[in-house]
Amino acid sequence: MVQDSIHILGVRIDAEKIDQARQKVREFLHSESQHTIITPNPEILVLAHRNKQFRDVLNRGSLNLCDGKGIELVARGKVKRIPGIDFMLDICKIATEEGKSVYLLGSGSREVVERTRSNLTVMYLGLKIVGAQKGPKIGRLKDWKIEENNSLVDDIRSKSPDILFVAFGHGKQELWIDTYLKELPSVKIAMGVGGAFDFISGKIPRAPQWMRAMGLEWLWRLFRQPWRAGRIWNATVKFLFFVFLEKFYKE
């Protein structure tokens, strides 16, 4: 765990700058321990605020990076936003340089997972992707069939990756990693990457660079996916309301 951090709605956010975070990745890859990288955004913090199990999982993260303009604003400059998808790509670059291997585990279609694999190998020549599997479609962790998890764990273990990216969507991916990482001894870094595979595969176009720079990627996604309106509400209005209450009761 890094020393410089803040807590918002009970969740630790580490105040790592991008260069420091990249150096952490290199250190993790050469350590004897296993590490989890988590990129909380306001929506995740709202969920964790209401779910102690999830909050505890987040706080066990080895490196918790701010992935939301709302968090950056509430933190008043104490942390800087590092988008999860961008940091995933940074890790792929480091893996290529260090000769480390990657495994992709996603909840989308097999086509999305395979296109993600193909595109990453083009983006990072020499990147070793030793496995790419589509996970089962689920609502909650407790709904998973144990035999499906055993099959996934067995396949990952047989490939002995150094890095595991899990794209099951926030909540589910962090709980899955927290539950199964100890059964995957080769994995030095496990990271939940949400919808990153959809973007990397080209299924969904990313927001223009100027919108990303301003922290408005959520607005782009709302325009492209109107069904996300409820989630945007949680990430904006509910998040700010809970932060206000937290500050009010502390004072």
C-alpha positions in Angstrom: 0.0 0.0 0.0 1.3 3.5 -0.8 1.5 6.0 2.0 0.1 9.1 0.3 -3.7 8.6 0.0 -7.1 10.1 0.9 -10.4 8.5 1.7 -13.7 9.3 0.0 -16.9 7.6 1.1 -14.7 5.2 3.1 -12.6 4.1 0.1 -8.8 4.7 -0.1 -7.6 6.6 -3.2 -3.9 6.7 -3.7 -2.3 10.0 -4.7 0.1 8.5 -7.2 1.1 10.5 -10.3 1.2 8.7 -13.6 5.0 8.1 -13.5 4.9 6.9 -10.0 2.0 4.5 -10.8 4.0 3.1 -13.8 7.0 2.5 -11.6 4.8 0.7 -9.1 3.7 -1.7 -11.9 7.4 -2.5 -12.7 8.0 -3.1 -9.0 4.9 -5.3 -8.7 6.0 -7.4 -11.7 9.3 -8.2 -10.1 8.0 -8.8 -6.5 7.2 -12.1 -4.9 3.7 -11.0 -3.9 0.4 -10.7 -5.8 -1.1 -7.2 -6.4 -4.4 -5.8 -7.4 -4.9 -2.5 -9.2 -8.2 -0.8 -8.8 -9.5 2.4 -10.6 -12.4 3.7 -8.5 -14.8 6.2 -10.2 -17.7 8.0 -8.5 -20.1 5.3 -9.4 -17.9 2.7 -7.8 -17.7 4.8 -4.6 -21.4 5.1 -4.4 -21.8 1.3 -4.7 -19.0 0.8 -2.0 -20.7 3.4 0.3 -23.7 1.1 0.5 -21.9 -2.3 0.5 -19.3 -3.0 3.1 -18.1 -6.2 1.5 -17.3 -4.3 -1.7 -15.8 -1.4 0.2 -13.4 -3.8 2.0 -12.4 -5.4 -1.3 -11.5 -1.9 -2.7 -9.5 -1.0 0.4 -7.4 -4.2 0.0 -6.2 -2.9 -3.4 -2.5 -2.6 -3.8 -2.9 0.5 -5.9 -6.1 2.5 -6.1 -6.0 5.1 -8.8 -8.6 7.9 -9.3 -10.6 7.3 -12.5 -13.2 10.0 -12.3 -13.3 13.8 -12.7 -15.8 14.0 -9.9 -13.3 12.4 -7.5 -10.5 14.7 -8.7 -12.7 17.7 -8.0 -13.9 16.6 -4.6 -10.3 15.8 -3.7 -9.3 19.4 -4.5 -6.1 18.6 -6.3 -4.9 15.9 -3.9 -5.2 13.2 -6.6 -5.1 13.3 -10.3 -7.3 11.3 -12.7 -5.7 8.3 -14.4 -8.3 6.7 -16.7 -8.4 2.9 -16.2 -8.3 2.1 -19.9 -5.2 4.3 -20.4 -3.5 2.7 -17.5 -4.3 -0.8 -18.8 -2.5 0.2 -22.0 0.4 1.6 -20.0 0.7 -1.8 -18.3 0.6 -3.6 -21.7 3.5 -1.4 -22.8 5.4 -2.2 -19.7 4.7 -5.9 -20.1 6.1 -5.8 -23.6 9.3 -4.0 -22.4 9.7 -6.4 -19.5 8.8 -9.6 -21.4 5.9 -10.3 -19.2 2.7 -12.2 -20.2 -0.9 -11.1 -20.2 -4.3 -12.9 -19.9 -7.6 -11.3 -21.0 -10.8 -12.3 -19.2 -13.9 -10.5 -20.4 -17.7 -10.8 -20.0 -18.5 -9.6 -23.5 -18.8 -11.7 -26.6 -16.0 -14.0 -27.7 -15.6 -11.7 -30.7 -14.9 -8.7 -28.5 -12.3 -10.6 -26.5 -10.5 -11.9 -29.5 -10.6 -8.5 -31.3 -9.1 -7.0 -28.1 -6.4 -9.6 -28.2 -5.7 -8.9 -31.8 -5.6 -5.2 -31.5 -3.3 -5.2 -28.5 -0.8 -7.4 -30.3 -0.8 -4.8 -33.1 -0.5 -1.9 -30.8 2.3 -3.5 -28.8 4.5 -5.6 -31.0 5.9 -8.5 -29.0 3.2 -8.4 -26.3 2.7 -11.9 -25.1 -1.0 -12.6 -24.6 -1.1 -16.2 -23.4 -4.9 -16.5 -23.1 -8.2 -14.7 -23.9 -11.5 -16.0 -22.6 -15.1 -14.8 -22.4 -16.5 -15.0 -18.9 -20.1 -16.0 -18.2 -22.8 -13.4 -18.3 -23.9 -12.8 -14.7 -25.8 -10.3 -12.6 -24.2 -10.9 -9.2 -21.2 -12.9 -8.0 -23.4 -15.3 -6.0 -25.2 -16.2 -9.3 -22.1 -17.7 -10.8 -21.9 -21.4 -11.4 -19.0 -22.8 -9.6 -18.0 -25.1 -12.4 -17.7 -22.2 -14.8 -15.4 -20.4 -12.4 -13.3 -23.6 -11.9 -12.9 -23.9 -15.7 -11.8 -20.3 -16.0 -9.4 -20.6 -13.1 -7.9 -23.9 -14.5 -7.3 -22.3 -17.9 -5.6 -19.2 -16.4 -3.5 -21.3 -14.1 -2.4 -23.5 -17.0 -1.2 -20.5 -19.0 0.8 -18.9 -16.0 0.3 -15.3 -17.0 2.1 -12.5 -15.1 -0.8 -10.0 -15.6 -4.6 -10.6 -15.5 -7.1 -8.1 -16.9 -10.7 -8.9 -15.9 -13.5 -7.0 -17.7 -16.7 -8.1 -15.9 -17.9 -4.6 -15.0 -17.3 -2.8 -11.7 -18.2 -4.7 -8.6 -18.2 -8.1 -10.2 -14.6 -8.0 -11.5 -13.2 -6.8 -8.2 -15.0 -9.4 -6.2 -14.0 -12.1 -8.7 -10.3 -11.1 -8.4 -10.5 -10.9 -4.6 -12.0 -14.4 -4.5 -9.8 -16.2 -7.0 -6.5 -14.4 -7.3 -4.9 -16.6 -4.6 -5.6 -19.7 -6.8 -3.5 -18.1 -9.6 0.0 -18.1 -8.2 1.8 -16.9 -11.4 -0.3 -13.6 -11.5 1.6 -10.7 -10.1 -0.9 -8.0 -11.1 -4.7 -8.4 -11.5 -6.7 -5.4 -12.6 -10.4 -4.9 -13.2 -10.8 -2.9 -16.4 -14.6 -2.5 -16.8 -15.6 -1.7 -20.4 -12.0 -1.4 -21.7 -12.3 -4.3 -24.0 -15.3 -2.7 -25.8 -13.1 0.3 -26.6 -9.9 -1.5 -27.5 -11.8 -3.9 -29.7 -13.4 -1.0 -31.6 -16.9 -2.1 -30.6 -17.5 1.3 -29.0 -15.6 4.4 -30.1 -13.9 6.4 -27.4 -14.7 10.0 -26.8 -12.7 12.6 -28.7 -9.4 13.5 -27.0 -10.6 17.0 -26.0 -13.5 15.5 -24.1 -11.2 13.0 -22.4 -8.9 15.8 -21.3 -11.8 17.7 -19.8 -13.1 14.6 -17.9 -16.2 14.5 -20.1 -15.9 10.9 -21.3 -19.0 10.0 -19.3 -21.0 12.5 -21.3 -19.9 10.9 -24.5 -20.8 7.5 -23.2 -24.3 8.8 -22.2 -24.8 10.1 -25.8 -23.7 6.8 -27.3 -25.5 4.6 -24.7 -28.6 6.4 -23.3 -29.4 3.4 -21.1 -26.5 4.5 -18.9 -28.6 7.5 -17.6 -29.2 5.8 -14.3 -25.6 5.1 -13.8 -24.6 8.6 -14.7 -27.1 9.8 -12.0 -25.3 7.7 -9.4 -21.9 9.0 -10.5 -23.0 12.7 -10.4 -25.9 13.6 -8.2 -25.8 10.6 -5.7 -22.0 10.8 -5.5 -22.0 14.5 -4.6 -24.9 14.1 -2.2 -23.1 11.3 -0.3 -19.8 13.3 -0.2 -21.7 16.3 1.1 -23.3 14.2 3.9 -19.9 12.7 4.8 -18.3 16.1 5.0 -21.3 17.5 7.0 -21.2 14.7 9.6 -17.4 14.9 10.0 -17.7 18.6 10.8 
